[in-house]
Structures are given as structure tokens and as C-alpha cells.
Amino acid sequence: MELRHPLASFSRRDVLRTTGLCAFGLASGVGDLFAASAGRFSIGACDWSLGQRGKTEAMSVARQLGIDGVQISMGDVANDLHLRQPGVQRAYREAAAATGVRPIPGQNCSAEPSFGRAA
């Protein structure tokens, strides 16, 4: 049985593609999502990775763990993409204000979410 280094399976094309995507991301400002604040990086986590998918309690868990932001799940068919509902958005704003943890809109959100700002 021959052992190969895990990176040995990458072709030159894969490396160039990945490098190009990283360069594009940095040039397009995606890096601003991870911008340093007062000399330190902001750390975020998905609500599902905190065991709180689609729950405002994710903000409290993140606070306890020292996490700066939580990516909020949009929801699914079963809850009619609950994050679109004004009441759910209000609950996340209140949880963010109470905990100091920044809400980060999940997949399929617009680039300029209104619920993350004070109303």
C-alpha cells in the first residue's frame, strides 16, 4: 500500500484556480468580513455549528464561547424560511443587542441585509 501526501492529489490547475479565487476574494473586499477590530480578528460561527440552528439562543451560546458573530440560518421549507419574517428578524436584533454578538445573515440573504442594523 502506497502512502501519498494529501496534497499530492492536487493538480497545477487546482492550485492555480484556488489561488485565483483567493486573490479575487481579497481584491473584492470579501476580506472586510474578517477585518481586524482593534488589532484582533473577529471570529464567527454558523448557528448550526453551535447546536442552535434557527434559534436566537445561538447568540447567547456564542457570547459564552467568546465568538463575535453568528451566521444565521435562513430556515427551510418546514418553517417557510423563517428569517424572512419581521418578527424573527426583530428577535435576532434583540438577541444581538442583549449579547453583543453580531448577526451575520445566512445563505441566500441579500448583500445588504436590513435586519442586522438598528431599526
N, C-alpha and C positions, 0 to 999 in steps of 0.2 A: 504494500500500500504506500503510495507516494504522498507525502505531505507537501502541500503548497501554501505559500503565504496568502492570506485572504485578499490582499490587493493585487495578487498576480493575475487574477481573472479580469482586471480592467484593461480595456484596450486603450490605445493612444486617443482614439476618437472619444471614448467615455471620459477620459481625463480632460481633454480639450472642451468638451461640452459642459462638464461640471464647472471648470474654471471660467468659461464664458458666462454661464448662468450666475455664478458668484460675483463676477465683475459687473454684470448688468444690475444685479440686486444692489450692490454698493453704490453704483453710479445713479440709480434711480431713486435713491433715498429710502429704500427699504431698511437700511441700517438705522434710520431715525427711530424705528420701532424699538431698537435695542440701545438707544442713545444713553450715554452715561449721565447720571444725575449726581451732581456734587462729587464727582470723581469716582462713582461706583456704577456698575451696571445694574439695570433693572432686570429682575427675574420674574418670569410669568409661568403659569401652568394652565393647562386645559382643565375645565371643571370636572370632566370625566376622570382625569388622572388623579383627582383629589377624592374620588369616590362620591361626588356630588353632582352628577350630570343633570343639568337643567334645574338646579336648586340654588337659591340665593345663599344657602348655608355655605356654599363654596367660598364665599368671600371671607367668612369667619375662619374657616379651615386654613385658607391662605394666610390670613393675618397671624394665626397661631404658628404657622410654619415660617413666617418671615418673607413670604412671597409678595412682590409688589403689584402684580396684576393677574387677573384670571380671564382666560379666553372662555367666553360663554357660549354654550351650545345653542344653536338656533332652535332646536327642537326637532320633532319628526311628524310624520303623518298622524300618529296617535294623539298628539297634543296640538295639532294644527299649527306647527311652527310657532310655539308659544312666545318666542322673543319678539314677534311682530305686534303683540298685544300691548297697548299702552299701560295696562295695569302691571304686567310683568316687567316692563321697562322701568316703571316707577319703583317697583320693589327692588330691582337691581341698583337703581340710583341711590335709594335709601340705604341699602346694604353697603354700597361703596362709601357713602358719606359716614356711616357708622364705624366702618372698619379701617378706612383709609386705603383700601385696596382698589386699584384701578380696574374697571371692567374693560375687557377687550372683546369686541364683537367677534362672533364665531364665523364659520364658513358661510358663504352666501350673503354676508352682510354688505351693505354699500361701503364705499371707501370713506364716506363722511357720515358716520352714524350720529344721529341726534340724541339718542338716549344716553350716551356717555357724558354729555355735558349737562350742566345745571339748567333747568328749565326756567 
